[in-house]
Amino acid sequence: MRRATIGVLGGGQLGRMLALAGHRLGLWLRFYDRAPDAVAGHVGELQVGEFTDAARLERFAAGLDVVTYEFENVPIDTARHLSRLVAVLPAPIALEQAQDRLREKDLFTRLGIATPPFRDVESRAALDLAVADLGLPAVLKTRRLGYDGKGQAVLRGPAEVDRAWDRLAGSAPLILESLVAFEREVSIIAARSTRGEVAFYPLVENEHRDGILRLSRCPAPRSTAPVERQARDAAAALMAAMDYAGVLTVEFFDVGGRLLANEMAPRVHNSGHWTIDGAATSQFENHLRAILGLPLGDCSPTGHAAMINLIGTHPPLERLAAIPGARVHLYGKEPRPGRKLGHVTIVESDGGVLARRLDEARRSVLPP
Amino acid sequence: MRRATIGVLGGGQLGRMLALAGHRLGLWLRFYDRAPDAVAGHVGELQVGEFTDAARLERFAAGLDVVTYEFENVPIDTARHLSRLVAVLPAPIALEQAQDRLREKDLFTRLGIATPPFRDVESRAALDLAVADLGLPAVLKTRRLGYDGKGQAVLRGPAEVDRAWDRLAGSAPLILESLVAFEREVSIIAARSTRGEVAFYPLVENEHRDGILRLSRCPAPRSTAPVERQARDAAAALMAAMDYAGVLTVEFFDVGGRLLANEMAPRVHNSGHWTIDGAATSQFENHLRAILGLPLGDCSPTGHAAMINLIGTHPPLERLAAIPGARVHLYGKEPRPGRKLGHVTIVESDGGVLARRLDEARRSVLPP
């Protein structure tokens, strides 16, 4: 029996978890990454090369049923080149939208998805106009290649405008966004298959620190049906507009029960890691099902789940394994400040028990 | 950070699932198998060689923290040879006990664990004496290398004694066991760590056909505290007696609430596959935790679970993925009659829902 073979651009922890889900289904995954020590290579075939190396990319594509990606900064030309050889899903158009904050927010607006006010900043003069228009506080961001809070500057007063411009301007085009006073950040993990079937996990509540996700909880505490519906409607509209196949993540600010879309990621997402232990089907398996045109799996949560990221450093496995109720995931990466090394998920049928165990677990995993 | 590296003798589906559990924890697994296409090689490092090839075994052992095995017919000399180079867990003594039905049953008896009456059969004359002693029906079995019902003959009347002898006798020593009229077969998956910590999954009820496991359910329907206790006590006594480290499985016949130990397996077991989807910690992760001296993980079931083996052939992934509630596992093996190719697990919080979904699933996976 021939196994379906899936190519993945990028070989980090998201690829690694895609591979673990793929092996369960008897699939074969082949990764392409610039780094010979990319951690997906521990669990699948790894080909090493630059994303501009057409010959290596063609060798990578040979015999693949489909190509997908596990990070959204895949060069568009790479995706387009591959799409002439083999199906690339989600389609490169989704990459283009997600890589550019301006195009992404234009798409939100066109689809009627609420998003914080924003302005294109093409010059220093345009920045002044944008500041006058939106008011402060606001956030100046590079349109491209920002992640985990990088490429951003918060403008709280007029004195900060020059400094932010000097730091971020250069060859990189910028965007100014209103800084929204939100109560919390939430995200939705959605999936759409090549047959148009869609599925949604419940809304997730996220806590960030220094721009990096620290904690996700699902179901999101105090979530209501109207809030869930806004998130689903937004994800559904985006997926339909892009004729999307795969898992799509949309992050929102919750402002008094009104969701404002912040950004989308055309891939599996850190805020969906809880699904490995806390849902009938994981986001990784559903991404594979979606791009292979298989029926999507059940997204129902099996309890109340919380996921804590292990960032920069973590206690030894022996201590992590002793945390009551913790499901431990380590990615095989070398410790480095700000690096995502693993995560711990707790799933409990009772929300109160989860809250207590989460408190214990957070104390256990924090650096002393 | 140096990852612990675990060597595994055997590279079949049990090894493959050990590797998937190990990768979650950031561990590294290296397999040793005679077959270059052993399916654990899809998900970990595979070294190919004969179990008698000392030079290759030494290369295999280099740099390993511990060696374990995923099938119990590892030659004892191989295990002993390796144990001079690196820790082998469970210790070779457990292999010796489990490989020989006579020694195994002698151990059960010595520890006060009830087992069906049995007699050593060293000769044709000894067989007649054993038949006279135990009465018929009885089962004549090879003492070694039996699995999935192979190497056995049921004696229902005196006329079958000669035929069974002719078929099974040769160089292989035999054992005669009374054929017990049991209500059901159950098994317990237990774990003991190198620190002496023990943990038990709830009792599993198993259905076999043609000597091969078809269905496991956990918790075992109609199980009672006294029955659970008999199983735990037996497993605990065996693990203590062998100073055991790892997962140990003991299979029993349930005769009116009295458990008779049938056999034990010094390894993860097919009747524990439900733990991947249906328990807080899988048997595979707990085996790794046990041999590494890590705290054992929570064995609590997360609901009512049923596991259906896919044997010889199975519907395409597309149809398996459409079965409501099914968690699909395929091992990447070529179809062949009697071969275990994968399994499907269903987990439901409600026992009645499980029963209905199980009925649907069994109809879906059976060959048309």
Interface residues (C-beta under 8 A of the other chain):
Chain A: M1 R3 A4 R16 L20 H23 R24 L25 G26 W28 H42 V43 A280 T281 R289 G293 L294 P295 G297 D298 T302 G303 L317 E318 A321 A322 P324 G325 R327 V328 H329 L330 Y331 G332 E334 P335 G342 V347
Chain B: M1 R3 A4 R16 L20 H23 R24 L25 G26 W28 H42 V43 A280 T281 R289 G293 L294 P295 G297 D298 T302 G303 L317 E318 A321 A322 P324 G325 R327 V328 H329 L330 Y331 G332 E334 P335 G342 V347
